[in-house]
Amino acid sequence: MIQKMSDDQVEKKEDGIIRVLIGIPHEGMTGSEAYCDRLSMFKHLGHLEERGKLNKEKERFEFYQYTIGRMHVHVAREEMAKHAIAIGCDYLFMVDDDMIAPFDLFERLYANKKDICAPLAFTRNYPHKPVMYSCIDGWDSVRQKEYFVNHPVMNYPKDRLVECDAVGFGAVLISVDALKAVPEPRFKSPCGTGEDIYFCYQAKKKGIRTFMDTRIKLGHISHPLIVTEEYVDELRKRDNSEIEKRHGVYAKYDPKEPVLALGE
């Protein structure tokens, strides 16, 4: 059974139990598609927790739900991270309120055993770029400050686990060890990039690697449609040349390099 827990309910961890905080950033209203999707997911997580109690040979999980009021997404993620640390969790599992996800999303991400792991998703708006990113940083000698640039990886490898520089946090599983390693504020970017990309960038500087599992596919609610990989692939067949003309430079995946390299 998924539980609610406050900071003053911290208990000593029982050996062998993996504690996971479920956080859902929201803007005050969840659509019917996402609502039904979450019901299926929570039901499955409850079964997963009970199954571990009955079968001692399987990994045991305890899931905790943390609900906070409407606020900016970087503030919501920061509060969830702090709470996961405060109550002694091992992982923070976040799913945004505009994502459609498989009911077993947690299990499939957890099976990869990575500190930061996300499923494949795309931006809501055209041209629906994958939220896998290549990042470049350096020192601007003219402005005398650090610069940071990110590009979406358009030709991402399909149906495999891929190491990358950053991922979108429409859904993500993050170890508490990674949360502790990144200094506060973890999600407030000073350079205009997204809070999720900024977190991955800070984690990378601490030696923490980021992965996207492109075998796990999400839908992004964008009324009147849901943006999926299948939809984007069909879209690319029709107007890929026009997209390249209008939107310029994209990153391309180079399997020989540990870091995703910029393409033409």
C-alpha positions as CSV (number, residue, x, y, z in Angstrom):
1,M,0.0,0.0,0.0
2,I,1.4,3.4,-1.0
3,Q,1.8,5.5,2.1
4,K,2.1,9.2,2.9
5,M,4.9,10.2,5.2
6,S,5.9,13.5,6.8
7,D,9.4,14.6,7.9
8,D,8.6,13.8,11.6
9,Q,7.8,10.1,10.7
10,V,11.4,9.1,9.8
11,E,12.0,5.6,10.9
12,K,15.1,3.4,10.9
13,K,15.3,1.6,7.6
14,E,14.8,-2.2,7.7
15,D,17.5,-4.1,6.0
16,G,16.8,-5.0,2.4
17,I,13.9,-2.6,1.9
18,I,14.2,-0.1,-1.0
19,R,12.2,3.0,-0.2
20,V,10.9,5.2,-3.0
21,L,9.3,8.6,-2.9
22,I,6.7,9.1,-5.7
23,G,6.4,12.8,-6.7
24,I,4.0,14.2,-9.2
25,P,4.7,17.9,-10.1
26,H,1.4,19.4,-11.2
27,E,-0.2,22.7,-12.2
28,G,-3.3,22.3,-10.1
29,M,-5.4,20.1,-12.4
30,T,-4.7,16.6,-13.9
31,G,-6.5,15.6,-17.1
32,S,-8.5,12.4,-17.3
33,E,-5.9,10.7,-19.5
34,A,-3.2,11.2,-16.9
35,Y,-5.5,10.5,-14.0
36,C,-6.5,7.0,-15.3
37,D,-2.9,6.4,-16.2
38,R,-1.7,7.1,-12.6
39,L,-4.4,4.9,-11.1
40,S,-3.1,1.9,-13.1
41,M,0.5,2.8,-12.1
42,F,-0.3,3.2,-8.3
43,K,-2.2,-0.1,-8.3
44,H,0.8,-1.9,-9.8
45,L,3.2,-0.3,-7.4
46,G,0.9,-1.5,-4.5
47,H,1.1,-5.1,-5.9
48,L,4.8,-4.8,-6.3
49,E,5.2,-3.8,-2.6
50,E,2.9,-6.7,-1.5
51,R,4.7,-9.2,-3.7
52,G,8.0,-8.4,-2.0
53,K,6.5,-9.0,1.4
54,L,5.2,-12.4,0.4
55,N,8.3,-13.6,-1.5
56,K,11.4,-13.0,0.6
57,E,13.7,-13.8,-2.4
58,K,12.5,-10.8,-4.3
59,E,13.6,-7.2,-3.7
60,R,11.3,-5.5,-1.2
61,F,10.0,-2.0,-1.9
62,E,8.1,0.6,0.1
63,F,6.5,3.5,-1.8
64,Y,5.7,6.8,-0.3
65,Q,3.6,9.5,-1.9
66,Y,4.4,13.2,-1.4
67,T,1.8,15.7,-2.6
68,I,2.5,19.4,-2.6
69,G,0.5,22.4,-3.7
70,R,0.7,24.1,-7.1
71,M,4.1,25.8,-7.6
72,H,6.8,26.3,-10.2
73,V,8.2,23.0,-11.4
74,H,11.8,23.7,-10.2
75,V,10.5,24.5,-6.7
76,A,8.3,21.4,-6.7
77,R,11.2,19.2,-7.7
78,E,13.4,20.8,-5.0
79,E,10.9,20.1,-2.3
80,M,10.5,16.5,-3.4
81,A,14.2,16.0,-3.4
82,K,14.5,17.4,0.1
83,H,11.7,15.2,1.3
84,A,13.1,12.0,-0.2
85,I,16.4,12.7,1.6
86,A,14.7,13.7,4.9
87,I,12.6,10.5,5.2
88,G,15.5,8.2,4.3
89,C,14.4,7.1,0.8
90,D,16.7,5.4,-1.7
91,Y,15.1,6.8,-4.8
92,L,12.9,9.7,-6.0
93,F,10.5,8.7,-8.8
94,M,8.9,11.7,-10.5
95,V,6.2,11.6,-13.2
96,D,4.7,14.8,-14.5
97,D,0.9,15.3,-14.7
98,D,0.9,15.6,-18.5
99,M,2.7,12.3,-19.3
100,I,1.2,8.9,-20.3
101,A,3.4,6.1,-19.0
102,P,3.4,2.3,-18.9
103,F,2.0,0.9,-15.6
104,D,5.4,-0.8,-14.9
105,L,7.5,2.3,-15.6
106,F,9.2,2.2,-12.2
107,E,10.2,-1.5,-12.4
108,R,11.7,-1.0,-15.9
109,L,13.7,2.1,-14.9
110,Y,14.9,0.5,-11.7
111,A,16.1,-2.6,-13.5
112,N,18.8,-0.5,-15.2
113,K,20.4,0.3,-11.8
114,K,21.4,3.8,-12.7
115,D,21.6,7.0,-10.7
116,I,19.6,9.0,-13.2
117,C,17.4,7.1,-15.7
118,A,14.5,8.4,-17.8
119,P,12.3,6.8,-20.5
120,L,12.0,8.2,-24.0
121,A,9.7,11.2,-24.4
122,F,9.2,14.2,-26.7
123,T,8.5,17.9,-26.2
124,R,4.8,18.8,-26.3
125,N,5.2,21.4,-29.1
126,Y,6.2,21.0,-32.7
127,P,8.7,19.8,-33.9
128,H,8.4,17.4,-30.9
129,K,12.1,17.0,-30.2
130,P,13.3,14.0,-28.0
131,V,14.2,15.1,-24.5
132,M,17.7,13.5,-24.7
133,Y,20.4,16.2,-24.8
134,S,24.0,16.8,-25.7
135,C,25.6,19.6,-23.6
136,I,28.6,21.8,-24.1
137,D,30.1,24.0,-21.5
138,G,33.2,26.2,-21.3
139,W,34.5,29.6,-20.3
140,D,33.5,32.8,-22.1
141,S,36.6,34.9,-22.1
142,V,34.7,38.0,-23.3
143,R,32.0,37.9,-20.7
144,Q,34.2,36.3,-18.1
145,K,31.7,33.6,-17.1
146,E,30.9,30.0,-17.7
147,Y,28.6,29.2,-20.6
148,F,26.3,26.2,-21.1
149,V,24.5,25.1,-24.3
150,N,22.3,22.0,-24.8
151,H,21.0,20.4,-28.0
152,P,18.4,17.6,-28.5
153,V,19.7,14.4,-29.9
154,M,17.5,13.9,-32.9
155,N,18.9,10.6,-34.2
156,Y,18.9,8.9,-30.8
157,P,19.5,5.1,-30.8
158,K,16.3,3.2,-30.6
159,D,15.3,0.5,-28.2
160,R,18.4,0.5,-26.0
161,L,19.8,2.0,-22.9
162,V,21.8,5.1,-23.9
163,E,24.2,7.3,-21.9
164,C,23.7,11.0,-22.6
165,D,24.5,14.4,-21.1
166,A,21.0,15.2,-19.9
167,V,17.3,14.1,-20.1
168,G,14.0,15.7,-19.6
169,F,12.2,14.9,-16.3
170,G,8.7,14.2,-17.7
171,A,9.4,10.9,-15.9
172,V,12.6,10.0,-14.2
173,L,14.1,7.8,-11.5
174,I,16.9,9.4,-9.4
175,S,18.9,7.9,-6.7
176,V,19.0,9.8,-3.4
177,D,22.8,9.5,-3.6
178,A,22.7,11.6,-6.8
179,L,20.4,14.1,-5.1
180,K,22.8,14.4,-2.1
181,A,25.7,14.9,-4.5
182,V,24.2,17.9,-6.3
183,P,24.3,21.1,-4.2
184,E,21.2,23.2,-3.6
185,P,19.4,24.7,-5.3
186,R,19.5,21.5,-7.4
187,F,16.9,22.5,-10.0
188,K,17.1,26.3,-10.3
189,S,19.0,27.1,-13.4
190,P,20.9,30.4,-13.5
191,C,21.5,30.2,-17.2
192,G,17.9,29.9,-18.7
193,T,18.0,26.2,-19.4
194,G,15.4,23.7,-18.0
195,E,15.6,22.6,-14.4
196,D,16.0,19.0,-15.5
197,I,18.9,19.7,-17.9
198,Y,20.6,21.8,-15.3
199,F,20.4,19.1,-12.7
200,C,21.9,16.5,-15.0
201,Y,24.6,19.0,-15.9
202,Q,25.5,19.6,-12.2
203,A,25.4,15.8,-11.6
204,K,27.8,15.2,-14.5
205,K,30.3,17.5,-12.9
206,K,30.1,15.3,-9.8
207,G,30.8,12.2,-11.8
208,I,27.2,11.0,-11.9
209,R,26.1,9.5,-15.3
210,T,22.7,10.0,-16.9
211,F,20.8,7.5,-19.1
212,M,17.7,7.3,-21.2
213,D,16.1,3.9,-21.9
214,T,14.6,4.3,-25.3
215,R,12.9,0.9,-25.0
216,I,10.5,2.6,-22.5
217,K,8.2,5.0,-24.4
218,L,6.0,7.8,-22.9
219,G,3.3,9.9,-24.4
220,H,3.2,13.6,-23.8
221,I,-0.3,15.1,-23.6
222,S,-0.7,17.9,-26.1
223,H,-4.4,18.4,-26.8
224,P,-5.9,17.3,-29.0
225,L,-3.2,14.6,-29.5
226,I,-0.7,12.6,-27.4
227,V,2.9,12.9,-28.7
228,T,4.5,9.5,-29.0
229,E,7.5,8.1,-30.8
230,E,5.2,6.5,-33.4
231,Y,3.5,9.9,-34.1
232,V,6.9,11.7,-34.3
233,D,8.4,9.1,-36.6
234,E,5.5,9.5,-39.0
235,L,5.8,13.3,-38.8
236,R,9.5,13.1,-39.6
237,K,8.9,11.1,-42.8
238,R,6.6,13.8,-44.1
239,D,8.5,17.0,-43.2
240,N,12.0,16.2,-41.9
241,S,13.7,18.5,-44.4
242,E,11.4,21.4,-43.5
243,I,12.1,20.8,-39.8
244,E,15.9,20.9,-40.4
245,K,15.5,24.1,-42.5
246,R,13.4,25.9,-39.9
247,H,15.1,24.7,-36.7
248,G,18.8,24.5,-37.6
249,V,21.5,22.6,-35.7
250,Y,20.7,19.3,-33.9
251,A,22.9,16.9,-32.0
252,K,23.7,13.6,-33.5
253,Y,24.6,10.4,-31.6
254,D,28.2,9.2,-31.9
255,P,28.5,5.7,-30.5
256,K,32.3,6.0,-30.4
257,E,32.2,8.8,-27.9
258,P,31.1,8.6,-24.2
259,V,29.6,12.1,-24.5
260,L,27.1,12.9,-27.3
261,A,28.7,15.0,-29.9
262,L,27.2,17.9,-31.9
263,G,26.4,17.1,-35.5
264,E,25.9,19.4,-38.4
